[in-house]
Amino acid sequence: MCDAETSGTALLTTYIDNDRTRVTEWRFPEKGSNTGWHVHDYDYVVVPLLTGQLEIRLPGNETVFADLQRGVPYYRELGVEHDVINANAFECAFVEIEFLEQPTR
């Protein structure tokens, strides 16, 4: 994922980790499970494995909710700081794909 600043309770499984790409599954077993505060060092794509909602805590005590639809990916650029929390009354999971080799801009 990135440099985790605090550890959370979500479970992670890394499937691919090479010079160009990292693919990790994040599984949140119950409501309130979280990643812990972290900053993304790379651009990334998230592919939800279930339809549901995540609570995203941002700096400055800001909280937003992200509606996820199973199989519908979304993209974020590096530098995002947040803690991701399962807002559902059921297990939630997604696959995160990080692009370790940054394009020249």
NORTA-V790777 format. One record per backbone hydrogen bond with DSSP energy under -1.0 kcal/mol. NH is the residue of the N-H (numbers start at 1). CO is the residue of the C=O. If there is no record, write none. Layout:
nh = {NH | NH}
co = {CO | CO}
This chain:
nh = {3 | 4 | 5 | 6 | 10 | 11 | 13 | 15 | 16 | 18 | 22 | 23 | 24 | 25 | 26 | 27 | 28 | 32 | 33 | 35 | 38 | 39 | 40 | 44 | 45 | 46 | 47 | 49 | 52 | 54 | 55 | 56 | 57 | 58 | 64 | 66 | 68 | 71 | 72 | 74 | 76 | 79 | 82 | 83 | 85 | 86 | 87 | 92 | 94 | 95 | 96 | 97 | 98 | 99 | 100 | 101}
co = {39 | 2 | 37 | 37 | 34 | 27 | 25 | 23 | 23 | 21 | 98 | 16 | 96 | 13 | 94 | 11 | 92 | 86 | 30 | 84 | 82 | 3 | 80 | 76 | 97 | 74 | 95 | 93 | 68 | 66 | 85 | 64 | 83 | 62 | 56 | 54 | 52 | 48 | 69 | 46 | 44 | 40 | 38 | 57 | 55 | 33 | 53 | 28 | 26 | 47 | 24 | 45 | 22 | 43 | 20 | 20}
